[in-house]
């Protein structure tokens, strides 16, 4: 599977200073752009994930789209909204999480701030995600998300995490960059720098995300195999 991931709100920008700035966003152009990206997905034989603001049924959403090379168009809206940028003016839709089947992979979407909630990554993983994509607008102050939280989400769920962030400045906010691909052990397979637009890539094996077993201290005779999903005890957890 070939998957191309862009940042959150890649079509529209994110750092709106007031609700009045929505009037400068042309929803017809957004719809046309989604259709054009879908057409390019088919033509180039790739799958594309990208973020945008869009207006539906009289409401604005922070949306993430997945367009496939087979012509499907999927969408998930951001449900966890921080008090920053455009999210201050968005009303969450709170629809159930979805998993999208693309080729032989299952993809979950976790938009920016949602990475801070371990329940989000775990829920997507329990639903069967092999890959969790994280389109984001991490500002420069969010370096611990990239360095600690995202690799933790990968290793605690044994899934691949693909995070696409932006660099540069929008409305006086400087962004972190450092788009990163993490393997199922939280290791960095590829990472961008903090100051220039670039494309990073890595090859992944879906089998690695479907093996939830851990062999502790394999060199010792008194070790054994544990399964991080089978060993869960949901009845003990507070929901």
RARACOR-V109508 format. One record per run of one state. SS is the DSSP state (A for helix, B for strand, O for the rest). FROM is the first residue (numbers start at 1). TO is the last residue. If there is no record, write none. Layout:
ss=SS from=FROM to=TO
ss=SS from=FROM to=TO
This chain:
ss=O from=1 to=2
ss=B from=3 to=5
ss=O from=6 to=18
ss=A from=19 to=24
ss=O from=25 to=26
ss=A from=27 to=44
ss=O from=45 to=46
ss=B from=47 to=56
ss=O from=57 to=58
ss=B from=59 to=67
ss=O from=68 to=72
ss=B from=73 to=77
ss=O from=78 to=84
ss=A from=85 to=89
ss=O from=90 to=99
ss=B from=100 to=102
ss=O from=103 to=104
ss=B from=105 to=109
ss=O from=110 to=111
ss=A from=112 to=116
ss=O from=117 to=117
ss=A from=118 to=126
ss=O from=127 to=130
ss=B from=131 to=135
ss=O from=136 to=138
ss=B from=139 to=139
ss=A from=140 to=157
ss=O from=158 to=159
ss=B from=160 to=164
ss=O from=165 to=168
ss=B from=169 to=170
ss=O from=171 to=172
ss=B from=173 to=175
ss=O from=176 to=179
ss=B from=180 to=182
ss=O from=183 to=187
ss=B from=188 to=191
ss=O from=192 to=205
ss=A from=206 to=210
ss=O from=211 to=212
ss=B from=213 to=215
ss=O from=216 to=224
ss=B from=225 to=227
ss=O from=228 to=233
ss=A from=234 to=236
ss=O from=237 to=239
